[in-house]
Amino acid sequence: MKKLMIVNGPNLNLLGKREPNIYGSLTFTEFLDEIIEKYPNVKIDYFQSNIEGELIGKLQEVGFSYDGIVLNAAAYTHTSVGLGDAVKAIETPVIEVHISNTFGREEFRHQSYISPNARGVILGFGLQSYELAIQSFL
Ligand code: DQA
């Protein structure tokens, strides 16, 4: 059975009530339950943190044993050299995802420290971005 880890960064715990016009009105737990049910032959684990070091710790923890990581580093995408280095340091391939099309938004969201070391980037498809990333590992 393939082992995949979804890692969500800051403020993504507020999905469902955070700017629903941009991020939708589904909570991540609701979405995750659907996905886990839809892919019974894949082990899909989930981790969310608002703390940069905890996100780096999780990447290091799973990054030599899991088959794939789906990473939405949220705001840290645009600021964190440390997370970018972690993606580079681990062996497990990382797909960078974003719910919104970050290139259609403010200019500071056009920069990503994750992309250069990610296997691929999927953005702008709402929560479906995560599912497309999962499918890419299957
Ligand atoms: C986001 C886009 C980021 O710019 C933002 O800081 C987020 C969410 C997205 O999924 O669209 O928190 O990563």
Residues whose N, C-alpha, C, O or C-beta is under 5 A from the ligand:
A	BS01	DQA	P10 A74 A75 V97 H98 I99 S100 R109
